[in-house]
Amino acid sequence: MSNEKILSYSDVVLRRSDLDILSGRHFLNDRIIEFYFSYLASCYPSEDILLVPPSISFWIGNCPDLESLKDFVEPLKFPDKKMVIFTVNDNEDVSMAEGGCHWSLLAYERKKNVFVHHDSLAGSNRWHAKRLYKVVVRFMGISATEVDAPFIDCTTSPQQINGYDCGLYVTAIAKVICEWYVTGRSEDMDLWFTSLKTKITTSTVSNMRSEILLLIKDLMVKK
């Protein structure tokens, strides 16, 4: 059965249908991305880095009551983090689970106090990313004496060549950013951009699908 539970990893429950998604040319869902974010957190353990689950990123960007959002985001401890990675989804209906048709990534780097948006279909998710940015910037613990953290659309973000790999680009970019951070952050304005250029190609992103699938199957055996 497609709804059969196959793996519990951290707080993520994967189902048989998730394997089907990874086995074909399909749009990644929230569960697969959340699973991979949890996996990255275990591979690059650091109290400085936070990979925010897609469902939480979505609610932060779409919550109609900003006052109630304060209690919601407090456990995430944004002010204590040096690097925070969010997903951006173009779903505008909070009542629709698994909605939307495009993923992108929004990353906050505290040292340079900047938000960077990576969109594998340049410009497609800018409005949604800006909406999320305008909310989360309030909760980052940025000092009133500092200049507000700017929002930057990275014009050199790797670009997809089909209509279904956007979620894979999000996972691949998140991996590069985490690796860049834990191996020693660059001191120039380039941030992790050079790493993206050298490490993310259409083939490496395509391979992410089988990489995640094999990872899940390996963990299923170990469980």
Secondary structure, DSSP 8 states (H G I E B T S, - for coil): -TT-EEEEETTEEEEHHHHHHHHTT----HHHHHHHHHHHHHHS--TTEEE--HHHHHHHHH-S-HHHHHHHHGGG-GGG-SEEEEEEE----TT-TT--S-EEEEEEETTTTEEEEE-SSTTTTHHHHHHHHHHHGGGS---TTS----EEE-TT----SSSS-HHHHHHHHHHHHHHHHHT---SSTTTTHHHHHHH--HHHHHHHHHHHHHHHHHHHHH-
